[in-house]
């Protein structure tokens, strides 16, 4: 007999690109869940919050 798998919904985490499965703790917020874990969520927030370090250097700083 084949193993019976529960048919749980899955999503793909945009941070680590891994699929993750519905968990009971997400029962009420599943629609809002985007990341597989708090670690990925905070990583994403960090990426979006901090500006990229590559700002253009415009030669020597000129005095005002
Ligand atoms: Zn993730």
PDB file of the backbone (N, CA, C, O) and the ligand in Angstrom, with CONECT records:
HET     ZN  A 101       1
ATOM      1  N   UNK A   1       0.834  -1.217   0.000  1.00  0.00           N
ATOM      2  CA  UNK A   1       0.000   0.000   0.000  1.00  0.00           C
ATOM      3  C   UNK A   1       0.862   1.258   0.000  1.00  0.00           C
ATOM      4  O   UNK A   1       1.871   1.331   0.702  1.00  0.00           O
ATOM      5  N   UNK A   2       0.469   2.209  -0.765  1.00  0.00           N
ATOM      6  CA  UNK A   2       1.227   3.454  -0.790  1.00  0.00           C
ATOM      7  C   UNK A   2       0.972   4.243   0.485  1.00  0.00           C
ATOM      8  O   UNK A   2      -0.087   4.179   1.109  1.00  0.00           O
ATOM      9  N   UNK A   3       1.984   4.968   0.818  1.00  0.00           N
ATOM     10  CA  UNK A   3       1.843   5.804   2.009  1.00  0.00           C
ATOM     11  C   UNK A   3       0.864   6.930   1.712  1.00  0.00           C
ATOM     12  O   UNK A   3       0.948   7.575   0.667  1.00  0.00           O
ATOM     13  N   UNK A   4      -0.038   7.159   2.608  1.00  0.00           N
ATOM     14  CA  UNK A   4      -1.004   8.226   2.383  1.00  0.00           C
ATOM     15  C   UNK A   4      -0.429   9.557   2.831  1.00  0.00           C
ATOM     16  O   UNK A   4      -0.096   9.748   4.000  1.00  0.00           O
ATOM     17  N   UNK A   5      -0.319  10.469   1.880  1.00  0.00           N
ATOM     18  CA  UNK A   5       0.216  11.793   2.219  1.00  0.00           C
ATOM     19  C   UNK A   5      -0.914  12.788   2.418  1.00  0.00           C
ATOM     20  O   UNK A   5      -1.852  12.838   1.622  1.00  0.00           O
ATOM     21  N   UNK A   6      -0.828  13.556   3.448  1.00  0.00           N
ATOM     22  CA  UNK A   6      -1.812  14.628   3.606  1.00  0.00           C
ATOM     23  C   UNK A   6      -1.595  15.667   2.519  1.00  0.00           C
ATOM     24  O   UNK A   6      -0.458  15.996   2.180  1.00  0.00           O
ATOM     25  N   UNK A   7      -2.667  16.171   1.987  1.00  0.00           N
ATOM     26  CA  UNK A   7      -2.561  17.117   0.882  1.00  0.00           C
ATOM     27  C   UNK A   7      -2.447  18.544   1.414  1.00  0.00           C
ATOM     28  O   UNK A   7      -3.429  19.284   1.465  1.00  0.00           O
ATOM     29  N   UNK A   8      -1.263  18.901   1.796  1.00  0.00           N
ATOM     30  CA  UNK A   8      -1.049  20.237   2.355  1.00  0.00           C
ATOM     31  C   UNK A   8      -0.577  21.195   1.279  1.00  0.00           C
ATOM     32  O   UNK A   8       0.163  20.801   0.377  1.00  0.00           O
ATOM     33  N   UNK A   9      -1.001  22.456   1.365  1.00  0.00           N
ATOM     34  CA  UNK A   9      -0.543  23.440   0.386  1.00  0.00           C
ATOM     35  C   UNK A   9       0.931  23.761   0.590  1.00  0.00           C
ATOM     36  O   UNK A   9       1.465  23.635   1.692  1.00  0.00           O
ATOM     37  N   UNK A  10       1.565  24.171  -0.473  1.00  0.00           N
ATOM     38  CA  UNK A  10       2.970  24.555  -0.378  1.00  0.00           C
ATOM     39  C   UNK A  10       3.183  25.907  -1.039  1.00  0.00           C
ATOM     40  O   UNK A  10       2.399  26.333  -1.886  1.00  0.00           O
ATOM     41  N   UNK A  11       4.252  26.569  -0.639  1.00  0.00           N
ATOM     42  CA  UNK A  11       4.675  27.816  -1.278  1.00  0.00           C
ATOM     43  C   UNK A  11       6.174  27.747  -1.473  1.00  0.00           C
ATOM     44  O   UNK A  11       6.847  26.879  -0.916  1.00  0.00           O
ATOM     45  N   UNK A  12       6.689  28.664  -2.267  1.00  0.00           N
ATOM     46  CA  UNK A  12       8.133  28.727  -2.452  1.00  0.00           C
ATOM     47  C   UNK A  12       8.668  29.993  -1.811  1.00  0.00           C
ATOM     48  O   UNK A  12       8.160  31.087  -2.057  1.00  0.00           O
ATOM     49  N   UNK A  13       9.672  29.844  -1.007  1.00  0.00           N
ATOM     50  CA  UNK A  13      10.268  30.984  -0.324  1.00  0.00           C
ATOM     51  C   UNK A  13      11.096  31.805  -1.313  1.00  0.00           C
ATOM     52  O   UNK A  13      11.989  31.257  -1.959  1.00  0.00           O
ATOM     53  N   UNK A  14      10.821  33.113  -1.448  1.00  0.00           N
ATOM     54  CA  UNK A  14      11.561  33.936  -2.399  1.00  0.00           C
ATOM     55  C   UNK A  14      12.991  34.219  -1.965  1.00  0.00           C
ATOM     56  O   UNK A  14      13.808  34.669  -2.769  1.00  0.00           O
ATOM     57  N   UNK A  15      13.295  33.962  -0.710  1.00  0.00           N
ATOM     58  CA  UNK A  15      14.645  34.248  -0.217  1.00  0.00           C
ATOM     59  C   UNK A  15      15.577  33.080  -0.489  1.00  0.00           C
ATOM     60  O   UNK A  15      16.650  33.255  -1.066  1.00  0.00           O
ATOM     61  N   UNK A  16      15.170  31.894  -0.075  1.00  0.00           N
ATOM     62  CA  UNK A  16      16.042  30.734  -0.250  1.00  0.00           C
ATOM     63  C   UNK A  16      15.588  29.840  -1.395  1.00  0.00           C
ATOM     64  O   UNK A  16      16.214  28.818  -1.677  1.00  0.00           O
ATOM     65  N   UNK A  17      14.480  30.233  -2.067  1.00  0.00           N
ATOM     66  CA  UNK A  17      13.984  29.502  -3.237  1.00  0.00           C
ATOM     67  C   UNK A  17      13.642  28.055  -2.934  1.00  0.00           C
ATOM     68  O   UNK A  17      13.706  27.196  -3.813  1.00  0.00           O
ATOM     69  N   UNK A  18      13.289  27.797  -1.718  1.00  0.00           N
ATOM     70  CA  UNK A  18      12.920  26.432  -1.373  1.00  0.00           C
ATOM     71  C   UNK A  18      11.424  26.349  -1.112  1.00  0.00           C
ATOM     72  O   UNK A  18      10.832  27.274  -0.557  1.00  0.00           O
ATOM     73  N   UNK A  19      10.825  25.257  -1.508  1.00  0.00           N
ATOM     74  CA  UNK A  19       9.414  25.069  -1.199  1.00  0.00           C
ATOM     75  C   UNK A  19       9.224  24.745   0.274  1.00  0.00           C
ATOM     76  O   UNK A  19      10.028  24.036   0.880  1.00  0.00           O
ATOM     77  N   UNK A  20       8.169  25.266   0.827  1.00  0.00           N
ATOM     78  CA  UNK A  20       7.846  24.920   2.204  1.00  0.00           C
ATOM     79  C   UNK A  20       6.370  24.592   2.307  1.00  0.00           C
ATOM     80  O   UNK A  20       5.555  25.041   1.501  1.00  0.00           O
ATOM     81  N   UNK A  21       6.057  23.829   3.280  1.00  0.00           N
ATOM     82  CA  UNK A  21       4.713  23.283   3.400  1.00  0.00           C
ATOM     83  C   UNK A  21       3.940  23.964   4.513  1.00  0.00           C
ATOM     84  O   UNK A  21       4.502  24.427   5.506  1.00  0.00           O
ATOM     85  N   UNK A  22       2.680  24.007   4.319  1.00  0.00           N
ATOM     86  CA  UNK A  22       1.749  24.557   5.316  1.00  0.00           C
ATOM     87  C   UNK A  22       2.045  23.984   6.691  1.00  0.00           C
ATOM     88  O   UNK A  22       2.293  22.789   6.849  1.00  0.00           O
ATOM     89  N   UNK A  23       2.013  24.857   7.668  1.00  0.00           N
ATOM     90  CA  UNK A  23       2.169  24.396   9.049  1.00  0.00           C
ATOM     91  C   UNK A  23       0.990  24.878   9.869  1.00  0.00           C
ATOM     92  O   UNK A  23       0.337  25.874   9.555  1.00  0.00           O
ATOM     93  N   UNK A  24       0.751  24.143  10.913  1.00  0.00           N
ATOM     94  CA  UNK A  24      -0.419  24.458  11.717  1.00  0.00           C
ATOM     95  C   UNK A  24      -0.345  25.869  12.298  1.00  0.00           C
ATOM     96  O   UNK A  24      -1.364  26.544  12.439  1.00  0.00           O
ATOM     97  N   UNK A  25       0.862  26.306  12.630  1.00  0.00           N
ATOM     98  CA  UNK A  25       0.994  27.646  13.214  1.00  0.00           C
ATOM     99  C   UNK A  25       0.673  28.747  12.203  1.00  0.00           C
ATOM    100  O   UNK A  25       0.459  29.902  12.570  1.00  0.00           O
ATOM    101  N   UNK A  26       0.644  28.369  10.929  1.00  0.00           N
ATOM    102  CA  UNK A  26       0.311  29.349   9.896  1.00  0.00           C
ATOM    103  C   UNK A  26      -1.158  29.262   9.475  1.00  0.00           C
ATOM    104  O   UNK A  26      -1.568  29.920   8.519  1.00  0.00           O
ATOM    105  N   UNK A  27      -1.931  28.474  10.167  1.00  0.00           N
ATOM    106  CA  UNK A  27      -3.307  28.226   9.756  1.00  0.00           C
ATOM    107  C   UNK A  27      -4.086  29.517   9.514  1.00  0.00           C
ATOM    108  O   UNK A  27      -4.872  29.608   8.570  1.00  0.00           O
ATOM    109  N   UNK A  28      -3.867  30.501  10.361  1.00  0.00           N
ATOM    110  CA  UNK A  28      -4.661  31.742  10.241  1.00  0.00           C
ATOM    111  C   UNK A  28      -4.007  32.769   9.326  1.00  0.00           C
ATOM    112  O   UNK A  28      -4.667  33.704   8.873  1.00  0.00           O
ATOM    113  N   UNK A  29      -2.736  32.609   9.055  1.00  0.00           N
ATOM    114  CA  UNK A  29      -2.029  33.645   8.291  1.00  0.00           C
ATOM    115  C   UNK A  29      -1.423  33.108   6.999  1.00  0.00           C
ATOM    116  O   UNK A  29      -0.567  33.750   6.391  1.00  0.00           O
ATOM    117  N   UNK A  30      -1.871  31.935   6.590  1.00  0.00           N
ATOM    118  CA  UNK A  30      -1.223  31.295   5.435  1.00  0.00           C
ATOM    119  C   UNK A  30      -1.189  32.206   4.217  1.00  0.00           C
ATOM    120  O   UNK A  30      -0.201  32.208   3.483  1.00  0.00           O
ATOM    121  N   UNK A  31      -2.241  32.979   3.987  1.00  0.00           N
ATOM    122  CA  UNK A  31      -2.256  33.872   2.835  1.00  0.00           C
ATOM    123  C   UNK A  31      -1.153  34.918   2.904  1.00  0.00           C
ATOM    124  O   UNK A  31      -0.671  35.399   1.878  1.00  0.00           O
ATOM    125  N   UNK A  32      -0.767  35.258   4.111  1.00  0.00           N
ATOM    126  CA  UNK A  32       0.262  36.289   4.280  1.00  0.00           C
ATOM    127  C   UNK A  32       1.663  35.712   4.406  1.00  0.00           C
ATOM    128  O   UNK A  32       2.654  36.441   4.374  1.00  0.00           O
ATOM    129  N   UNK A  33       1.731  34.417   4.548  1.00  0.00           N
ATOM    130  CA  UNK A  33       3.051  33.807   4.699  1.00  0.00           C
ATOM    131  C   UNK A  33       3.783  33.826   3.368  1.00  0.00           C
ATOM    132  O   UNK A  33       3.269  33.347   2.357  1.00  0.00           O
ATOM    133  N   UNK A  34       4.979  34.378   3.376  1.00  0.00           N
ATOM    134  CA  UNK A  34       5.750  34.428   2.136  1.00  0.00           C
ATOM    135  C   UNK A  34       7.090  33.726   2.271  1.00  0.00           C
ATOM    136  O   UNK A  34       7.675  33.286   1.282  1.00  0.00           O
ATOM    137  N   UNK A  35       7.561  33.626   3.478  1.00  0.00           N
ATOM    138  CA  UNK A  35       8.898  33.078   3.670  1.00  0.00           C
ATOM    139  C   UNK A  35       8.839  31.828   4.529  1.00  0.00           C
ATOM    140  O   UNK A  35       7.931  31.666   5.344  1.00  0.00           O
ATOM    141  N   UNK A  36       9.807  30.949   4.343  1.00  0.00           N
ATOM    142  CA  UNK A  36       9.759  29.652   4.990  1.00  0.00           C
ATOM    143  C   UNK A  36      10.047  29.764   6.477  1.00  0.00           C
ATOM    144  O   UNK A  36       9.680  28.873   7.244  1.00  0.00           O
ATOM    145  N   UNK A  37      10.695  30.838   6.895  1.00  0.00           N
ATOM    146  CA  UNK A  37      11.074  30.938   8.298  1.00  0.00           C
ATOM    147  C   UNK A  37      11.289  32.397   8.674  1.00  0.00           C
ATOM    148  O   UNK A  37      11.371  33.274   7.814  1.00  0.00           O
ATOM    149  N   UNK A  38      11.377  32.632   9.966  1.00  0.00           N
ATOM    150  CA  UNK A  38      11.660  33.991  10.416  1.00  0.00           C
ATOM    151  C   UNK A  38      13.036  34.443   9.933  1.00  0.00           C
ATOM    152  O   UNK A  38      13.258  35.622   9.657  1.00  0.00           O
ATOM    153  N   UNK A  39      13.929  33.507   9.838  1.00  0.00           N
ATOM    154  CA  UNK A  39      15.277  33.855   9.377  1.00  0.00           C
ATOM    155  C   UNK A  39      15.224  34.422   7.966  1.00  0.00           C
ATOM    156  O   UNK A  39      15.852  35.439   7.672  1.00  0.00           O
ATOM    157  N   UNK A  40      14.476  33.765   7.104  1.00  0.00           N
ATOM    158  CA  UNK A  40      14.364  34.249   5.725  1.00  0.00           C
ATOM    159  C   UNK A  40      13.602  35.570   5.687  1.00  0.00           C
ATOM    160  O   UNK A  40      13.931  36.463   4.907  1.00  0.00           O
ATOM    161  N   UNK A  41      12.598  35.685   6.522  1.00  0.00           N
ATOM    162  CA  UNK A  41      11.804  36.915   6.514  1.00  0.00           C
ATOM    163  C   UNK A  41      12.665  38.105   6.928  1.00  0.00           C
ATOM    164  O   UNK A  41      12.612  39.165   6.304  1.00  0.00           O
ATOM    165  N   UNK A  42      13.454  37.924   7.976  1.00  0.00           N
ATOM    166  CA  UNK A  42      14.287  39.035   8.425  1.00  0.00           C
ATOM    167  C   UNK A  42      15.419  39.284   7.434  1.00  0.00           C
ATOM    168  O   UNK A  42      15.871  40.417   7.265  1.00  0.00           O
ATOM    169  N   UNK A  43      15.869  38.226   6.788  1.00  0.00           N
ATOM    170  CA  UNK A  43      16.904  38.409   5.776  1.00  0.00           C
ATOM    171  C   UNK A  43      16.359  39.267   4.638  1.00  0.00           C
ATOM    172  O   UNK A  43      17.029  40.176   4.148  1.00  0.00           O
ATOM    173  N   UNK A  44      15.152  38.963   4.237  1.00  0.00           N
ATOM    174  CA  UNK A  44      14.519  39.728   3.167  1.00  0.00           C
ATOM    175  C   UNK A  44      14.339  41.193   3.589  1.00  0.00           C
ATOM    176  O   UNK A  44      14.605  42.109   2.810  1.00  0.00           O
ATOM    177  N   UNK A  45      13.894  41.396   4.807  1.00  0.00           N
ATOM    178  CA  UNK A  45      13.684  42.751   5.302  1.00  0.00           C
ATOM    179  C   UNK A  45      15.002  43.507   5.323  1.00  0.00           C
ATOM    180  O   UNK A  45      15.058  44.694   5.000  1.00  0.00           O
ATOM    181  N   UNK A  46      16.052  42.812   5.703  1.00  0.00           N
ATOM    182  CA  UNK A  46      17.363  43.453   5.738  1.00  0.00           C
ATOM    183  C   UNK A  46      17.786  43.872   4.341  1.00  0.00           C
ATOM    184  O   UNK A  46      18.292  44.974   4.130  1.00  0.00           O
ATOM    185  N   UNK A  47      17.571  42.979   3.401  1.00  0.00           N
ATOM    186  CA  UNK A  47      17.960  43.274   2.026  1.00  0.00           C
ATOM    187  C   UNK A  47      17.199  44.480   1.496  1.00  0.00           C
ATOM    188  O   UNK A  47      17.764  45.332   0.810  1.00  0.00           O
ATOM    189  N   UNK A  48      15.905  44.543   1.825  1.00  0.00           N
ATOM    190  CA  UNK A  48      15.104  45.635   1.291  1.00  0.00           C
ATOM    191  C   UNK A  48      15.346  46.953   2.017  1.00  0.00           C
ATOM    192  O   UNK A  48      15.220  48.027   1.428  1.00  0.00           O
ATOM    193  N   UNK A  49      15.694  46.866   3.290  1.00  0.00           N
ATOM    194  CA  UNK A  49      15.842  48.084   4.077  1.00  0.00           C
ATOM    195  C   UNK A  49      17.146  48.797   3.778  1.00  0.00           C
ATOM    196  O   UNK A  49      17.182  50.008   3.556  1.00  0.00           O
ATOM    197  N   UNK A  50      18.214  48.017   3.776  1.00  0.00           N
ATOM    198  CA  UNK A  50      19.516  48.652   3.601  1.00  0.00           C
ATOM    199  C   UNK A  50      19.775  48.976   2.135  1.00  0.00           C
ATOM    200  O   UNK A  50      19.557  48.143   1.255  1.00  0.00           O
ATOM    201  N   UNK A  51      20.229  50.163   1.890  1.00  0.00           N
ATOM    202  CA  UNK A  51      20.538  50.557   0.526  1.00  0.00           C
ATOM    203  C   UNK A  51      21.783  49.824   0.059  1.00  0.00           C
ATOM    204  O   UNK A  51      22.670  49.509   0.853  1.00  0.00           O
ATOM    205  N   UNK A  52      21.837  49.562  -1.212  1.00  0.00           N
ATOM    206  CA  UNK A  52      23.030  48.904  -1.741  1.00  0.00           C
ATOM    207  C   UNK A  52      24.246  49.806  -1.578  1.00  0.00           C
ATOM    208  O   UNK A  52      24.135  51.029  -1.668  1.00  0.00           O
ATOM    209  N   UNK A  53      25.401  49.204  -1.338  1.00  0.00           N
ATOM    210  CA  UNK A  53      26.605  49.981  -1.021  1.00  0.00           C
ATOM    211  C   UNK A  53      27.234  50.639  -2.237  1.00  0.00           C
ATOM    212  O   UNK A  53      28.219  51.367  -2.113  1.00  0.00           O
ATOM    213  N   UNK A  54      26.675  50.388  -3.402  1.00  0.00           N
ATOM    214  CA  UNK A  54      27.340  50.910  -4.591  1.00  0.00           C
ATOM    215  C   UNK A  54      26.773  52.256  -5.000  1.00  0.00           C
ATOM    216  O   UNK A  54      26.025  52.341  -5.974  1.00  0.00           O
ATOM    217  N   UNK A  55      27.112  53.297  -4.277  1.00  0.00           N
ATOM    218  CA  UNK A  55      26.689  54.601  -4.775  1.00  0.00           C
ATOM    219  C   UNK A  55      27.814  55.206  -5.593  1.00  0.00           C
ATOM    220  O   UNK A  55      28.988  54.997  -5.290  1.00  0.00           O
ATOM    221  N   UNK A  56      27.474  55.930  -6.593  1.00  0.00           N
ATOM    222  CA  UNK A  56      28.490  56.410  -7.520  1.00  0.00           C
ATOM    223  C   UNK A  56      29.436  57.413  -6.859  1.00  0.00           C
ATOM    224  O   UNK A  56      29.014  58.345  -6.174  1.00  0.00           O
ATOM    225  N   UNK A  57      30.702  57.192  -7.086  1.00  0.00           N
ATOM    226  CA  UNK A  57      31.673  58.142  -6.578  1.00  0.00           C
ATOM    227  C   UNK A  57      31.832  59.265  -7.587  1.00  0.00           C
ATOM    228  O   UNK A  57      32.101  59.019  -8.763  1.00  0.00           O
ATOM    229  N   UNK A  58      31.669  60.471  -7.137  1.00  0.00           N
ATOM    230  CA  UNK A  58      31.731  61.597  -8.077  1.00  0.00           C
ATOM    231  C   UNK A  58      32.995  62.402  -7.894  1.00  0.00           C
ATOM    232  O   UNK A  58      32.962  63.616  -7.696  1.00  0.00           O
ATOM    233  N   UNK A  59      34.105  61.702  -7.965  1.00  0.00           N
ATOM    234  CA  UNK A  59      35.372  62.413  -7.852  1.00  0.00           C
ATOM    235  C   UNK A  59      35.581  62.931  -6.458  1.00  0.00           C
ATOM    236  O   UNK A  59      34.953  62.433  -5.525  1.00  0.00           O
ATOM    237  N   UNK A  60      36.447  63.921  -6.273  1.00  0.00           N
ATOM    238  CA  UNK A  60      36.736  64.488  -4.954  1.00  0.00           C
ATOM    239  C   UNK A  60      35.535  65.246  -4.404  1.00  0.00           C
ATOM    240  O   UNK A  60      34.807  65.907  -5.144  1.00  0.00           O
ATOM    241  N   UNK A  61      35.343  65.138  -3.095  1.00  0.00           N
ATOM    242  CA  UNK A  61      34.228  65.839  -2.489  1.00  0.00           C
ATOM    243  C   UNK A  61      34.458  67.333  -2.608  1.00  0.00           C
ATOM    244  O   UNK A  61      35.537  67.837  -2.297  1.00  0.00           O
ATOM    245  N   UNK A  62      33.435  68.030  -3.060  1.00  0.00           N
ATOM    246  CA  UNK A  62      33.613  69.476  -3.180  1.00  0.00           C
ATOM    247  C   UNK A  62      33.017  70.188  -1.965  1.00  0.00           C
ATOM    248  O   UNK A  62      31.938  69.827  -1.495  1.00  0.00           O
ATOM    249  N   UNK A  63      33.700  71.166  -1.478  1.00  0.00           N
ATOM    250  CA  UNK A  63      33.236  71.896  -0.290  1.00  0.00           C
ATOM    251  C   UNK A  63      32.002  72.748  -0.589  1.00  0.00           C
ATOM    252  O   UNK A  63      31.802  73.209  -1.712  1.00  0.00           O
ATOM    253  N   UNK A  64      31.203  72.941   0.416  1.00  0.00           N
ATOM    254  CA  UNK A  64      30.019  73.777   0.210  1.00  0.00           C
ATOM    255  C   UNK A  64      30.236  75.165   0.717  1.00  0.00           C
ATOM    256  O   UNK A  64      29.339  76.003   0.624  1.00  0.00           O
TER     257      UNK A  64
HETATM  258 ZN    ZN A 101      13.456  30.582   3.037  1.00  0.00          ZN
END
